[in-house]
Amino acid sequence: MISLVALDGDKKESAALKNAVSDVAADMTEEYWDTFFFSTLEEYGKYLKTEPLIDFACYDVAMKGALAFLQGVRKAYEQTGLLLIADESISPLEYMKPGIRADSLLMRPFTEETMKATLSEFVSEGLERNKRKAGEESFVMETKEGKTYLPYDNIYYFESREKKVFVRLLKEEYGFYTTMDELEQQLRGDFIRCHRSYIINSGKIQKVLSGQNMIELKHGFTIPVSRSYKAGLKDLGRR
């Protein structure tokens, strides 16, 4: 699955952008695209509070307050491909900065043909970049919709239930078919088996509650620890 989020204060332009994204997605990939389009900064900000995974973002920096907001959130989404939409009301010196790291730019006024051409180049380069990074930085999950790349740092734990394995992110959960033993061999070393049905991201550990046979992860997730795996958690610290 590939995700794209767009903020564009011009509703007519946003509709054209939506059509262009649909065309580019159909031309370039066979994967499912999850797309969201917003016309106000308030709506966009509410969406980001859910901490979604974003592969590509199209962002209108000419909107009031948009540039300052982007500078605040870009660090949290530094791996997201970023296409800026701008006009002469704002100097390029304001948005062509290392802290923003734009990958592409649409300068108004532009035609729908220019929009699609720019978007195609932006997505093509982003997909190639993501493929290079995916093997080392993401867990690749295959479903009927295609491959989904989940950054390891966003994963809290894996749980086996209902004859499937579920990978848990902060606000989302995805199910797929494998076994915990196979998954344990596949994952990198900072993922730790703590129970027959659970593998946790050690980087998300908040507390090891040895007396309760539980591990508390960040954001309040609590995971059971079984006796057979308890000894292997000594080096994680106990409170």
C-alpha positions in Angstrom: 0.0 0.0 0.0 1.2 3.5 -0.9 -0.1 6.6 1.0 -0.3 10.1 -0.3 -1.7 13.2 1.6 -2.3 16.5 0.0 -3.0 20.0 1.4 -4.2 22.5 -1.2 -6.2 25.7 -0.3 -7.6 26.0 -3.8 -10.4 23.5 -4.0 -10.6 23.5 -7.8 -6.8 22.8 -8.0 -7.2 20.1 -5.3 -9.7 18.3 -7.4 -7.4 18.4 -10.4 -4.6 17.2 -8.2 -6.7 14.3 -7.0 -7.4 13.2 -10.6 -3.7 13.5 -11.5 -2.7 11.4 -8.5 -5.2 8.7 -9.6 -3.8 8.7 -13.1 -0.2 8.5 -11.9 -0.9 5.8 -9.5 -2.6 3.7 -12.2 0.2 4.2 -14.6 3.1 3.5 -12.3 2.1 0.8 -9.8 -0.3 -2.1 -9.3 -0.4 -1.4 -5.6 -3.3 0.0 -3.6 -3.1 3.8 -2.9 -4.5 5.3 0.2 -5.0 9.0 -0.5 -6.3 11.9 1.5 -7.0 15.5 0.4 -7.4 18.5 2.7 -8.2 22.1 1.9 -7.6 23.6 5.4 -4.6 23.5 7.7 -6.9 22.6 10.6 -8.2 19.4 8.9 -4.6 18.5 7.9 -3.4 19.0 11.5 -6.1 16.8 12.9 -5.2 14.0 10.5 -1.5 14.2 11.5 -2.4 13.7 15.1 -3.3 10.1 14.3 0.4 9.6 13.4 -0.3 8.0 10.0 2.3 6.5 7.7 2.8 8.9 4.8 4.9 8.0 1.7 4.2 11.2 -0.3 2.9 14.6 0.6 1.8 17.5 -1.6 1.7 20.7 0.4 0.6 24.2 -0.3 3.1 26.5 1.4 1.3 29.6 0.2 -1.6 29.1 2.7 -1.5 31.3 5.8 0.4 29.5 8.6 1.2 26.5 6.4 4.9 27.1 6.2 5.4 27.5 9.9 3.3 24.4 10.5 5.4 22.4 7.9 8.6 23.4 9.6 7.2 22.0 12.9 6.2 18.6 11.6 8.8 17.9 8.9 11.2 16.3 11.4 8.6 13.7 12.3 8.1 12.9 8.6 11.6 13.4 7.3 11.4 10.2 5.1 8.2 11.4 3.4 8.6 12.5 -0.2 7.5 16.2 -0.3 6.2 18.1 -3.2 5.6 21.8 -2.5 2.9 24.0 -4.1 3.8 27.7 -4.1 3.3 31.0 -5.8 4.9 34.4 -6.0 3.4 35.6 -2.7 6.1 33.7 -0.9 9.9 33.9 -1.6 11.6 30.6 -2.4 14.1 31.5 0.3 11.3 30.8 2.8 10.7 27.2 1.7 13.9 26.0 0.0 15.6 25.3 3.3 17.5 22.2 4.6 14.9 21.8 7.4 12.1 21.4 4.9 13.9 19.3 2.2 11.5 19.5 -0.6 11.8 16.9 -3.3 9.8 18.7 -6.0 8.0 22.0 -6.6 4.9 23.2 -8.5 4.9 26.9 -9.0 1.6 28.6 -9.7 0.2 29.2 -12.2 0.6 25.8 -13.8 -1.5 23.7 -16.2 -2.9 20.3 -15.5 -0.4 18.8 -17.9 2.5 20.4 -16.0 1.0 19.1 -12.7 0.8 15.6 -13.9 4.3 15.6 -15.4 5.8 17.0 -12.2 3.8 14.6 -10.1 4.9 11.6 -12.2 8.6 12.5 -11.8 8.1 13.1 -8.1 6.4 9.8 -7.5 8.8 7.8 -9.7 11.8 9.1 -7.9 10.2 8.5 -4.6 9.2 4.9 -5.3 12.8 4.1 -6.4 14.1 5.8 -3.2 11.7 3.8 -1.0 12.6 0.5 -2.6 16.3 1.1 -1.8 15.5 1.9 1.8 12.8 -0.6 2.4 15.0 -3.7 2.8 16.9 -2.1 5.7 14.4 0.3 7.3 11.0 -1.3 6.9 9.1 -4.5 7.5 7.7 -5.7 4.2 4.2 -7.1 4.6 2.5 -8.8 1.6 -1.3 -8.8 1.4 -3.8 -9.2 -1.4 -3.5 -5.4 -2.0 0.2 -5.7 -2.6 3.3 -4.9 -0.5 3.1 -2.6 2.5 6.2 -1.1 3.9 6.1 -0.4 7.6 9.1 1.4 9.1 10.5 -0.6 12.0 10.6 2.4 14.2 6.8 2.7 13.9 6.1 -0.9 15.0 5.2 -1.6 18.6 4.7 -5.3 18.6 3.6 -8.4 16.6 0.8 -10.6 18.0 -0.3 -14.1 16.9 -4.1 -14.6 17.1 -7.0 -15.9 15.0 -4.6 -18.0 12.9 -2.8 -14.8 11.7 -0.1 -12.5 12.8 -1.0 -8.8 13.5 1.5 -6.0 13.5 0.6 -3.1 15.7 1.4 0.5 15.1 0.2 3.4 17.3 -3.2 3.8 15.6 -3.3 1.0 13.1 -3.1 -2.8 12.9 -2.4 -5.0 10.0 -3.0 -8.8 9.7 -1.1 -11.2 7.5 -0.3 -14.9 7.3 3.0 -16.4 8.7 4.1 -18.1 11.9 5.8 -16.4 14.9 8.8 -18.7 14.5 9.3 -17.6 10.9 8.7 -14.0 11.8 11.3 -14.2 14.7 13.9 -15.3 12.2 13.0 -12.6 9.7 13.1 -9.6 12.1 16.1 -7.6 13.0 17.8 -7.9 16.4 15.9 -5.2 18.3 12.7 -7.2 18.1 12.4 -9.6 21.0 10.2 -12.6 21.6 8.7 -12.3 25.1 5.8 -14.7 24.8 4.6 -17.5 22.5 2.2 -15.0 20.9 4.2 -11.8 21.1 7.3 -10.2 19.6 8.0 -6.6 20.8 10.1 -3.7 19.6 12.7 -3.2 22.4 13.0 0.4 21.4 9.4 1.0 22.5 9.8 -0.5 26.0 8.8 1.9 28.9 9.0 -0.5 31.8 9.7 -4.2 32.5 7.3 -5.2 35.3 9.0 -8.5 36.3 6.7 -9.0 39.3 3.6 -8.9 37.1 5.1 -10.8 34.2 4.3 -7.8 31.9 6.1 -5.3 29.7 4.8 -1.8 29.4 5.5 -0.2 26.0 5.2 3.5 25.1 1.7 4.9 24.8 0.3 2.5 27.3 0.5 -0.9 25.5 1.0 -3.8 27.9 2.3 -7.1 26.8 2.5 -10.4 28.7 5.8 -12.1 29.4 5.8 -15.9 29.6 8.1 -17.8 32.0 10.1 -19.5 29.2 11.1 -16.1 27.7 11.5 -14.2 31.0 15.2 -15.0 31.5 16.1 -13.5 28.1 14.8 -10.1 29.2 17.2 -9.5 32.1 19.3 -7.0 30.2 16.3 -4.8 29.5 16.1 -3.7 33.1 13.4 -4.2 35.7 11.5 -1.8 37.8 
